[in-house]
């Protein structure tokens, strides 16, 4: 697997060669998006991020700008992003609270968010499988600020769900047969491509693959959280536009019980 890591003042992304790696300043250089109909008024992505950050500040949740990751797809018409919230921890000292979000200017997807956690030691990402819709339509009558604040209020009421999911995964013990079954099910259910089964298995059982070490897998081996980290360690080689939905699908894994 070939991957590049680009560091900028406002974003750090891991992506395949040729992936759409962008930062916040780049969003400001994009042309205004074209309306898709007489009542459609798409929102610029840079304006959207500004409003979302302001909305989080309204609820006392500050973005950590150094953790903001943004990627574009479909000719810059779809946006995927993840940012960590300052001082918010899902698991004290181990996992920070993250906000995942996606939107579009071509009416393909509404503005929506999902709660997540980022593992401090390795930057692995966990996302809840449930999303909160902040704005369904971009029309001329849309009050973006009010829509985002209203949606974030519901989001922050639900953000405890990701804490419960991760705590469940950390405490759920799994044996070798369970791991092999879950590896197989993840491929059958199309949570991850088949090509990632081998590296995910190696990360879980051996703590490394192709000389890349995964200490978080060593630490949590024998638990559902350890297997989830093995998957997300592999997914770090994907561009965010693929990593985001794949990680969200893996949210199902966090609900597994034995």
Long-range contacts (C-beta under 8 A, 24 or more apart in sequence): 1-237, 3-236, 3-237, 10-65, 10-68, 11-68, 11-69, 11-70, 12-66, 12-67, 12-69, 13-69, 13-70, 13-71, 13-239, 13-240, 14-236, 14-237, 14-239, 14-240, 14-243, 15-71, 15-238, 15-239, 15-240, 16-237, 16-238, 16-239, 19-71, 19-239, 19-240, 19-241, 20-71, 20-72, 20-73, 20-76, 20-239, 20-241, 21-71, 21-239, 22-70, 22-71, 22-72, 23-70, 24-49, 24-68, 24-70, 27-70, 30-76, 33-77, 33-105, 33-106, 36-106, 36-107, 39-139, 39-140, 40-107, 40-137, 40-138, 40-139, 41-138, 41-139, 41-140, 41-142, 42-105, 42-106, 42-107, 42-138, 43-103, 43-105, 43-111, 43-138, 43-142, 43-144, 44-105, 45-72, 45-79, 45-103, 45-105, 47-144, 48-79, 48-103, 48-111, 48-144, 49-81, 51-144, 51-145, 51-148, 52-101, 52-134, 52-148, 52-152, 54-145, 55-145, 55-148, 55-149, 55-152, 56-85, 56-99, 56-152, 58-149, 58-152, 59-152, 59-153, 59-156, 61-85, 61-86, 61-88, 61-99, 61-156, 62-86, 62-87, 63-99, 67-98, 67-118, 69-240, 70-240, 71-239, 71-240, 71-241, 71-244, 72-241, 73-241, 74-104, 74-106, 74-108, 77-104, 77-105, 77-106, 77-108, 78-102, 78-103, 78-104, 78-105, 78-106, 78-108, 78-109, 78-241, 79-103, 79-104, 80-240, 80-241, 80-244, 81-240, 82-116, 82-118, 82-125, 82-240, 82-244, 84-118, 90-117, 90-162, 90-163, 90-166, 91-117, 91-163, 91-166, 91-167, 91-170, 93-120, 94-119, 94-120, 94-121, 95-119, 95-120, 95-126, 95-166, 96-120, 97-159, 97-162, 98-125, 98-127, 99-155, 100-127, 100-244, 100-248, 101-134, 102-244, 105-138, 107-138, 110-134, 110-135, 110-136, 110-137, 111-135, 111-147, 111-148, 111-151, 113-151, 113-152, 113-155, 114-248, 115-155, 115-158, 115-159, 115-161, 115-162, 116-162, 116-247, 117-162, 117-163, 117-166, 119-216, 119-229, 119-232, 121-215, 121-216, 122-214, 122-215, 122-216, 122-229, 122-233, 123-236, 124-216, 124-229, 124-232, 124-233, 124-236, 125-232, 125-235, 125-243, 125-247, 126-162, 126-165, 126-166, 126-228, 126-232, 126-247, 126-250, 126-251, 126-254, 127-162, 127-244, 127-247, 127-248, 127-250, 127-251, 128-161, 128-162, 128-165, 128-248, 128-251, 128-254, 129-248, 129-249, 129-251, 129-252, 129-255, 130-158, 130-161, 130-251, 131-248, 132-158, 165-251, 165-254, 165-255, 166-225, 166-254, 168-224, 168-254, 168-255, 168-257, 169-223, 169-224, 169-225, 169-228, 169-253, 169-254, 169-256, 170-220, 170-223, 170-224, 170-225, 171-223, 172-223, 172-224, 172-225, 172-256, 172-257, 172-258, 173-222, 173-223, 173-258, 174-222, 174-223, 174-224, 174-227, 174-258, 178-258, 179-204, 179-205, 179-227, 182-227, 182-253, 182-256, 183-227, 186-231, 186-250, 186-253, 189-249, 189-252, 190-249, 191-231, 191-246, 191-249, 191-250, 191-252, 191-253, 192-231, 192-234, 192-235, 192-246, 192-250, 196-231, 196-234, 196-235, 199-233, 199-234, 200-227, 200-230, 200-231, 200-233, 200-234, 201-230, 203-229, 203-230, 203-233, 203-234, 204-230, 209-234, 224-253, 224-254, 224-256, 227-253, 228-253, 228-254
